[in-house]
Amino acid sequence: MKKIILAAVCGLFAANLSAAEKLNFTDASFAKQLSAVTTAPEVQLPEAGKPARAKAGRYVQVSGYVNLTGNGFISGPTGGYTSVPLSGWASFRDSTGEVTSNNSYINVYASMWIYPNQYVMQTVWPNIYAQFSYKGKPVGSANMTGSISVSGWPSGNFVSLNGSGYLNGSIYVEDQP
């Protein structure tokens, strides 16, 4: 099998050499033949229209007030490590009131050691995405972050926590005509 493949390759090589011997590289007709082969038909490109003007835009700071509440179960009579789910709703806006968000749901956990009859205080860092609109038209979403202190007193095997604070973010808006 190797001999057959080798014979075929040698045959093709010999044929190419034979064809090259017939070409006269110094002849002027060779240059014409070569330029005829390498010349491609002319391609017509469409005219470019006027470029679209970029809209001016800017980043705006958005913020909103959040109130979080939640209840948790304390395992055992001497207390223990507990995670309390906290939730709330918030709307966000810029200082002009033109960039506003939908009503966004916030859900975060406060995890800590809780002991009976001991005041509880914990800081949580909610991190949510809120959808925004500018002058009534959607402009996208922004990441809203901040820290909120929650606190409360345990009662029996349960603890109720609440707290409030601000979440802040920024979003890019294009100026509308």
N, C-alpha and C positions, 0 to 999 in steps of 0.2 A: 504494500500500500504506500509506503514511504517513497518507493522508487517511482511510482506512478505520479505522485504529487510533485516530486522533484523534476520529473521529465516535463510535466505541464508547465511548471514555473520557468524552466530553462527554455522551453519552446516559445513562451510569451516574451521572454527577454530577447531572444534571437529575432523574433518578428519585429519588435520595437526598434532594434538596432538596424534592421534592414530598411525599415521605413525612414529612419533618421538619415541613412546614407543617401536617400533620394532627394533630401532637402538641401538646397544651396543657401547657406546662411548669409552669404555675401551678396546675393542677388537682390536687386531692388524689388523684384516681384514678391520675394519672401516677406519684406517689410509690409507691403500692401496686404498680403494674405493675413499676416499677423494682426494688422490693425483692423481688418474686416472681421476677424474672429473676436477680437476683444472689444469692439465698439458695441455698446448697448443702445437700444432705442431711447430716445429722449423722453423723460418722464415729466409730465406737466403737474406741477404742484398747485393746489388751490391757493388763492390769495388769502393771507391772514387778515381776519377782521380786526376791528379796533379792540384793544385789550380791555377787559372788564376792570373797572375801578374797584380797588379794595375798599371795603367799608371800614370806617374808623370804629374802633372799639376800645374798651378799657376793662380793667379788673375792678369789681366793686366788692366791698366788704359787707357781708350779710351776717346777721345774728338774730337770736331769739331766746326768749325766756322759757325754761323747762321746769316743770314740777314733777318729781318722781316719787312714787309710793310703791310699797310692797310689803308682803308678810312672809315670814319664814318659820320653820319648825326647829326647835332646839332639841337635840337628842340627848336624853338623860337628865336626871335631876340636878346634876352639878354643872350642866352646860356642856358646850363642845363646839367643834368647828361647824359653821353653818354657812350656806349660800342662800342669799335672799334675792329672788328675782324682783327687779324694780322696773316699772314701766310708766309711760306718760306720753302725752301728745304735745307737739309744738309747731308753730308757724314761724318762718324766718323772713326777714326783709332787710333791705338796705336803708340808709338814712333818709333817702328821698321818698321811700314807699313805692317806687316804680318797679323795683325788682322784688318779687314776692314768691314764697314757696307754697306748696300744698301743705296740708295738715299732716305732719310726719309723725310716725310712731317710733318711740324710743324704748328699747329694751336692753337692760344691762344687769349684771349680777354684782352684788356686794358680798364678798366672802371674808369671813372673820371668825375669831373665837368669841363666843358669847357665854357669859356667866350669869346666873340668876341675880336679879336685883342690882345689876351693874349697867350704868348708862353706856349705850353703844353709839359710836361715831365712826364713820368710814367715808373715804373719798372714792368716787367712781369716775371713770373717764368714758362717757358715751362717745361712740364713733359711728355716725350714720351718714347716709347720702339722701339729700333732699332734692326734689325736682323744682326748678324755678321757671318763672315767666317774667318777661320784661314788656311792660305796656300791653299785657294780655297775650303775648305770643311766647311759646315755649323757647327757652334758651339752653336747657340742659340741666345737669345735676352738679351739686357741689358737696364736698365732704365737710361735715359739720362736726367739730370736736370741742372739747372743753372739760372742765372738772366740776363735779357737783358733790357737795358734802351732804350726806344723809345721816340721820340720827334717830334714836328712839330708846324706849325702855322695854326690856323683856317682861312678859306677863305669863307666868306659868311656863308652858313649853312653847310659847309663841313669842315672836318679836315682830313689831310693826315699825317700819322705817319710812321716813319721808325726808325730802330735801329739795332744794331748788337752786337754779343758777342759770348761766348763759352758755349757749353753744355758739361758736363763731366759725366762719369760713369765708372763702372768696370765690367769685365766679366771673368769667369773662363774658361780657355782653357787647354785641355790635350795636352801634348807634343806628336807630331807625329813622327813615326820612320823615 
